[in-house]
Amino acid sequence: MGSVGSVPRLVVAAPASGSGKTTVATGLMAAWSARGMAVSPHKVGPDYIDPGYHALATGRVGRNLDAYLCGAELVAPLFAHGARGCDIAVVEGVMGLFDGASGEGELASTAQVAKLLRAPVVLVVDASAQARSVAALVHGFVSFDPEVRVGGVILNKVASDRHEAVLREALEATGVPVLGVLRRGAVVETPSRHLGLVPVAERAADAVAAVEAMGAMVAEGCDLAGLVALASSAGPLVGAAWDADEALVSSPPPPLPFPSLGAAPPDPPVGPDGPRPQTPDGLERAVVALAGGAAFSFSYAEHAELLTAAGAEVVTFDPLRDEELPEGTAGLVIGGGFPEVYAAELSANERLRKVVAALAERGAPVAAECAGLLYLCRELDGMPMCGVLDASARMSERLTLGYRDAVAVSDGVLAVAGTRMRGHEFHRTVVEPGAGASPAWGVRVPERRVEGFVEGGVHASYLHTHWASAPGVARRFVERCRTS
């Protein structure tokens, strides 16, 4: 439908968390996909779980738009990257419409992202405990920031025809059209636990059924044609879409404490299946194993794209099932997830634990975030893990959550000391000790501390980062894969 900048798009927001954003956003994606439209799914903020449901609804990778982690200047380019070739895009908001990074004004809020995308907002309102007051609530959200265009309302948890009539009559005075009504009894089962919704990777058939139910409910209760018209009113975006190859070219070369590759590329090795894939300059692509499956389902798509652009052959494996790393593995990336839920199964896969330990022992680069950190510890809730780090992990009653301003404390495979990055923490576990002799990061908020481990080729930390904000991280990691 024309250039990327003209892709119809809308932002699904709400006055507060728990209003029904995920149900409406995922339902819209599923309903439009079922009608043959190519739908681009996006999520404001750092959350990994909702994009999994979005991907199931659309058949496309769910992508995050986070102005804190990536910078406001990358929001539109990353959106355009994900929306290439699509008929329409749906952006699910985070928390309440104007809620963002604590103490940072509108930064990382749904409102800020809507403005950066020049996209209209549809406000999902939980109407279960109100009548005429809904008009005051909507009026307040419409008028709070004139640069945010609230183009429609979807009323959720409406009790009856009479209740709906009262709500519609009240909203007439606001001039904001009602584009959908979902009844109180129409509940889609989306199981939760200690960190929110259960990820798609763990629910299989149940997740498929839930997404289909959301699509059917939204298709029945919402004005799909009116919502398409609203999405089509989005303003044009200026500038190029983000591209992993171009991002690497434009980023400064990473300082490397490793031997240089030399001028002449080596002859490509020949394996049982012929020559391994090569980069355009004739170098063999370094195999980077990326943990996946139910226990390690948290990963931003741009990480694999940047690793590939930097010269890696990214191969996904499942630590719950695979007893070996992919053939030729030169580096290992283990992102977030729920190893605490699968600790017994991960521990039982002793063969893979020993393979991971041996890889780290020989100095190969290993990047681990949050769940990956737990997996590299000696034990998790008393069950043996990989033993790469002399640390113990356990579940905790305390939720650690929030954005972090961080600086690299030690030279490692991802960054040199002094490199600044922004990240996010979200866990109910504790690692003791919290930092090694060479910590990974120093953070300022909520208190000044160091955390994580840099040991040999290992960089392990609770901090989730988005590499699109610092593409040199991927290039540095792949260079180390080639020289270790």
C-alpha positions in Angstrom: 0.0 0.0 0.0 2.6 2.5 -1.1 5.7 3.5 0.8 6.5 2.3 4.3 5.8 5.8 5.6 2.2 5.6 4.4 1.3 2.2 6.0 -2.0 2.7 7.8 -1.4 2.4 11.6 -3.1 2.9 14.9 -2.1 2.7 18.5 -4.1 0.7 21.0 -3.9 2.5 24.4 -5.9 2.6 27.7 -6.3 4.8 30.7 -4.5 2.2 32.9 -3.1 -1.3 32.8 -5.7 -4.1 32.9 -8.2 -2.3 30.7 -8.0 -4.8 27.9 -5.2 -3.5 25.5 -3.7 -6.9 24.8 -7.1 -8.5 24.0 -8.1 -5.7 21.7 -4.7 -5.3 20.0 -4.1 -9.0 19.5 -7.8 -9.5 18.4 -7.5 -6.7 15.8 -4.3 -8.3 14.5 -6.0 -11.7 14.3 -9.2 -10.4 12.8 -7.5 -8.5 10.0 -5.1 -11.3 9.3 -8.0 -13.7 9.0 -9.4 -11.3 6.3 -6.2 -11.6 4.2 -4.5 -8.4 5.4 -0.7 -8.4 6.1 -0.6 -7.0 9.6 2.5 -5.6 11.2 2.5 -6.1 15.0 4.3 -3.8 17.5 4.5 -3.3 21.2 5.4 -0.2 23.1 8.0 -0.8 25.8 10.4 -3.7 26.6 7.9 -6.5 27.2 8.7 -9.8 25.4 5.5 -11.7 26.1 2.8 -9.7 24.2 4.8 -9.7 21.0 4.7 -13.5 21.1 0.9 -13.4 21.0 1.1 -10.7 18.3 3.3 -13.0 16.2 0.9 -15.8 16.6 -2.0 -13.6 15.4 -0.2 -12.2 12.3 2.5 -14.7 11.3 5.1 -11.9 11.5 7.7 -11.2 14.1 6.4 -9.1 16.9 8.6 -6.0 17.4 9.1 -3.6 20.3 9.2 0.1 20.1 11.0 1.5 23.2 12.1 5.1 23.3 14.1 4.5 26.5 16.1 1.5 25.4 16.7 2.6 21.8 16.2 6.4 21.8 13.3 8.3 20.4 15.1 8.8 17.1 14.9 5.0 16.4 11.2 4.5 17.1 9.9 5.4 13.6 12.8 3.7 11.7 12.3 0.5 13.7 8.5 0.7 13.1 9.1 1.1 9.4 11.5 -1.8 9.3 8.8 -4.1 10.8 6.0 -2.7 8.7 7.7 -3.2 5.3 5.2 -4.7 2.8 2.2 -4.6 5.2 -1.3 -3.4 4.7 -1.8 -2.1 8.2 0.1 -1.9 11.5 -1.2 -2.3 15.1 0.8 -0.9 18.0 -0.1 -2.1 21.5 0.6 0.4 24.2 2.1 0.0 27.6 0.4 0.8 31.0 -1.7 3.9 30.8 -1.5 6.2 27.7 0.7 8.8 29.4 2.7 6.5 31.7 6.4 6.1 30.8 9.8 5.8 32.4 9.6 6.9 36.1 10.7 10.5 36.6 11.3 11.0 32.8 8.1 12.8 31.8 6.6 11.3 28.6 9.8 9.3 27.8 8.9 5.7 26.7 5.2 6.3 27.1 2.5 5.1 24.6 1.7 8.8 24.0 5.3 9.6 23.0 5.4 6.7 20.6 2.0 7.7 19.1 3.4 11.1 18.4 6.7 9.8 16.9 4.6 7.6 14.6 2.1 10.3 13.8 -0.5 7.6 14.6 -4.1 7.9 15.9 -4.9 6.3 19.2 -7.9 4.1 19.9 -8.6 4.2 23.7 -9.7 0.9 25.3 -11.8 1.8 28.4 -12.9 -0.6 31.1 -16.5 0.6 31.5 -17.5 -2.1 34.1 -17.8 0.3 37.0 -19.0 3.5 35.4 -21.7 5.1 33.3 -21.9 8.8 32.4 -18.5 9.4 34.0 -16.9 7.7 31.0 -17.3 10.9 29.1 -15.2 12.8 31.7 -12.5 10.2 31.6 -12.3 10.2 27.8 -12.5 14.0 27.7 -9.5 14.2 30.1 -7.4 11.8 27.9 -8.3 13.7 24.7 -7.4 17.1 26.1 -4.4 16.3 28.3 -1.9 16.5 25.4 -3.3 18.0 22.2 -0.5 16.5 20.1 -1.9 13.0 20.9 -4.9 12.3 18.7 -7.5 10.0 20.3 -9.5 9.0 17.3 -11.9 6.5 18.8 -12.9 4.5 21.9 -13.5 0.8 22.4 -15.6 0.1 25.5 -14.7 -3.1 27.3 -16.6 -5.1 29.9 -20.0 -3.6 29.1 -22.7 -5.2 31.1 -25.8 -4.9 28.9 -27.6 -3.2 26.0 -28.8 -0.6 28.5 -25.3 0.0 29.9 -24.0 0.4 26.3 -26.7 2.9 25.5 -25.9 5.0 28.5 -22.2 5.0 27.7 -22.7 5.9 24.0 -25.1 8.8 24.9 -22.5 10.2 27.4 -19.7 9.9 24.9 -21.6 11.8 22.2 -20.6 15.1 23.9 -16.9 14.3 23.6 -17.0 14.0 19.8 -15.0 10.8 20.0 -16.6 7.9 18.1 -17.3 4.5 19.8 -15.5 2.0 17.5 -16.2 -1.1 19.5 -18.1 -2.6 22.4 -17.0 -5.8 24.2 -19.3 -7.4 26.7 -18.3 -8.2 30.3 -19.0 -12.0 29.8 -16.7 -12.3 26.8 -13.5 -13.3 28.6 -10.6 -14.9 26.8 -8.5 -17.2 29.0 -4.9 -15.9 29.1 -3.1 -17.6 32.0 -0.7 -15.5 34.1 1.9 -16.2 36.7 4.7 -14.3 38.6 5.9 -12.1 35.7 2.6 -11.7 33.7 1.1 -13.7 30.9 2.3 -17.2 30.2 4.4 -16.9 26.9 3.2 -18.3 23.7 6.1 -20.8 23.5 4.8 -22.5 26.6 1.1 -22.7 25.7 1.2 -24.2 22.2 -2.4 -25.2 21.3 -3.9 -23.2 24.1 -2.2 -20.0 22.9 -3.5 -20.6 19.3 -7.1 -21.0 20.7 -6.8 -17.9 22.8 -5.6 -15.8 19.9 -8.4 -17.1 17.7 -11.0 -16.3 20.4 -9.6 -12.8 20.7 -9.9 -12.3 16.9 -13.5 -13.6 16.9 -14.5 -11.4 19.8 -13.0 -8.3 18.4 -14.4 -8.9 14.9 -17.9 -9.3 16.4 -17.8 -6.3 18.8 -15.7 -3.8 16.8 -16.2 -1.6 13.7 -13.3 -3.1 11.7 -14.0 -0.8 8.7 -14.0 2.2 11.0 -10.8 1.2 12.6 -9.1 0.7 9.2 -10.3 4.2 8.2 -8.8 5.6 11.5 -5.5 3.8 10.8 -5.5 5.2 7.3 -5.6 8.8 8.7 -2.1 8.5 10.1 0.4 11.1 8.9 3.3 10.2 6.6 6.6 9.2 8.2 9.8 10.8 7.0 13.1 9.0 6.8 14.4 5.6 6.0 13.5 2.3 7.7 16.0 0.8 10.0 18.3 -1.7 8.4 20.8 -4.0 10.2 23.5 -3.8 7.5 23.3 0.0 7.3 23.2 0.3 11.2 26.5 -1.6 11.4 28.1 0.5 8.7 27.1 3.7 10.4 28.1 2.7 13.9 31.7 3.3 15.0 34.0 0.3 14.8 34.2 -1.4 18.2 37.5 -1.2 20.0 38.8 -4.8 20.1 41.4 -6.2 22.5 41.5 -9.2 20.2 44.0 -10.0 17.4 43.1 -8.5 14.0 41.8 -10.7 11.3 44.5 -9.8 8.8 44.0 -8.6 5.3 43.6 -11.9 3.4 40.4 -14.0 4.1 41.0 -17.7 4.7 39.9 -20.4 2.3 36.3 -21.4 3.1 36.3 -24.7 5.0 34.4 -27.6 3.5 32.1 -29.6 5.7 30.1 -32.8 5.0 27.4 -30.6 3.4 29.8 -28.5 1.3 31.2 -25.0 2.1 29.8 -23.2 5.1 28.0 -19.9 4.4 30.3 -16.9 3.9 30.1 -13.2 4.3 30.4 -10.9 1.2 34.1 -10.4 2.0 34.8 -14.1 1.8 35.0 -14.8 5.5 33.3 -17.9 6.9 30.2 -17.0 8.8 30.7 -17.7 12.5 28.0 -20.0 13.9 26.3 -18.2 16.9 23.9 -20.5 18.8 20.8 -18.6 20.1 18.9 -20.2 22.9 15.1 -20.6 22.3 12.2 -22.8 23.3 9.9 -22.5 26.2 12.6 -21.7 28.8 14.3 -19.0 26.8 11.6 -17.3 24.7 12.7 -13.7 25.3 14.7 -12.1 22.5 14.4 -9.0 20.4 14.4 -9.9 16.7 16.9 -7.2 15.9 19.6 -9.0 17.8 19.6 -12.0 15.4 19.4 -9.6 12.5 22.4 -7.6 13.7 24.4 -10.8 14.4 23.7 -12.0 10.8 24.6 -8.6 9.4 27.9 -8.7 11.3 28.8 -12.0 9.7 27.2 -14.7 11.9 25.2 -17.7 11.0 22.5 -17.6 13.8 21.2 -21.1 14.7 18.5 -21.5 17.3 18.5 -24.4 19.7 16.4 -25.5 22.7 18.2 -26.2 26.0 15.2 -28.2 27.1 15.5 -30.8 24.3 18.9 -30.5 22.5 21.8 -32.3 24.0 24.4 -30.6 21.8 25.0 -27.1 20.6 24.6 -26.5 16.8 27.5 -27.9 14.8 30.4 -25.5 14.7 29.2 -23.2 17.4 31.7 -20.4 17.9 29.6 -18.2 20.2 26.5 -18.5 22.4 23.7 -16.0 23.1 21.2 -16.9 25.9 18.4 -14.3 26.4 15.5 -14.0 28.8 12.8 -16.4 29.7 11.6 -18.6 32.6 14.4 -21.1 33.5 13.0 -21.1 37.0 9.8 -22.8 35.7 11.9 -25.4 33.9 14.8 -25.8 36.3 14.3 -29.6 36.7 14.3 -30.2 33.0 17.3 -27.9 32.3 19.2 -29.6 35.1 18.3 -33.1 33.8 19.9 -32.2 30.4 23.4 -32.8 31.9 25.0 -33.4 28.5 24.2 -29.9 27.2 25.1 -28.3 30.5 28.6 -29.8 30.2 28.9 -28.7 26.5 28.0 -25.1 27.5 30.6 -25.2 30.3 33.2 -26.6 28.0 32.5 -23.8 25.4 32.9 -21.1 28.0 36.0 -22.8 29.4 37.8 -22.5 26.1 37.1 -18.8 26.0 34.3 -18.7 23.4 32.1 -15.6 23.6 28.9 -16.2 25.7 26.3 -13.4 26.1 23.7 -14.1 28.7 20.8 -11.9 29.9 18.6 -12.6 32.9 17.4 -16.2 32.3 20.8 -16.8 30.6 22.5 -15.6 33.7 20.6 -18.1 35.9 21.4 -20.9 33.5 25.1 -20.2 33.7 25.1 -20.3 37.6 26.2 -23.4 39.7 22.6 -24.0 40.7 19.1 -22.7 40.4 16.8 -23.4 43.3 19.1 -26.1 44.4 19.3 -27.8 41.0 22.6 -28.0 39.1 23.0 -25.7 36.2 26.0 -25.1 33.9 28.4 -24.1 36.5 30.1 -21.5 34.3 29.7 -18.9 37.0 30.6 -19.4 40.7 27.2 -18.1 41.8 23.9 -19.5 43.0 20.4 -18.4 41.9 17.0 -18.8 43.6 13.5 -17.6 43.4 12.5 -14.5 45.5 9.3 -12.9 46.7 10.6 -9.5 45.5 9.9 -8.3 42.0 12.8 -6.3 40.5 11.4 -4.2 37.7 12.4 -1.0 35.8 14.6 0.8 33.3 18.3 1.1 34.1 21.0 3.5 33.0 24.2 1.4 32.8 27.8 1.7 32.1 30.1 -1.2 31.3 32.6 -1.7 34.2 34.9 -4.2 32.5 36.1 -4.9 29.0 34.2 -7.9 27.6 32.8 -9.5 24.5 29.9 -7.0 24.2 31.5 -3.7 25.2 34.6 -2.0 26.6 34.7 -0.4 30.0 33.0 3.0 29.9 30.4 2.1 27.3 27.0 3.5 28.2 23.8 1.6 27.5 20.3 1.6 28.7 18.6 -1.6 29.8 15.6 -3.1 31.6 15.3 -5.5 34.6 12.3 -7.8 35.2 12.7 -10.8 37.5 11.7 -12.5 40.7 15.0 -14.2 41.3 18.2 -13.4 43.1 21.8 -14.4 42.2 24.4 -14.6 45.0 26.9 -13.0 44.6 25.3 -10.4 42.4 28.5 -9.5 40.8 31.8 -11.1 40.0 35.4 -9.8 40.4 34.9 -8.1 37.1 31.3 -6.9 37.0 29.4 -6.4 33.8 27.6 -3.1 34.6 27.4 -0.3 36.9 23.8 1.1 37.4 22.6 4.2 39.1 18.9 3.5 39.6 17.2 2.6 41.9 20.5 2.5 43.8 24.2 2.7 42.8 25.6 -0.8 42.4 27.5 -3.1 40.2 26.1 -6.3 38.8 26.8 -9.2 36.5 29.9 -11.1 35.5 32.7 -10.7 32.9 34.9 -13.7 33.0 36.9 -14.8 29.9 34.5 -14.7 27.0 31.4 -14.6 29.3 29.3 -11.6 29.7 26.3 -12.4 32.0 23.9 -10.0 33.6 20.3 -9.4 34.7 20.2 -6.4 32.3 18.1 -6.8 29.1 19.5 -4.5 26.4 18.3 -3.6 22.9 21.3 -3.9 20.5 19.7 -1.6 17.9 20.7 1.2 20.1 24.4 0.1 19.9 24.9 -2.1 16.8 28.7 -2.3 17.5 27.8 -4.8 20.3 26.9 -7.4 17.7 29.9 -6.7 15.5 32.2 -6.9 18.6 30.6 -10.2 19.6 31.0 -11.8 16.1 34.6 -10.6 15.8 35.4 -12.4 19.0 33.6 -15.5 17.7 36.1 -15.5 14.8 39.2 -15.0 16.9 38.5 -17.1 20.0 
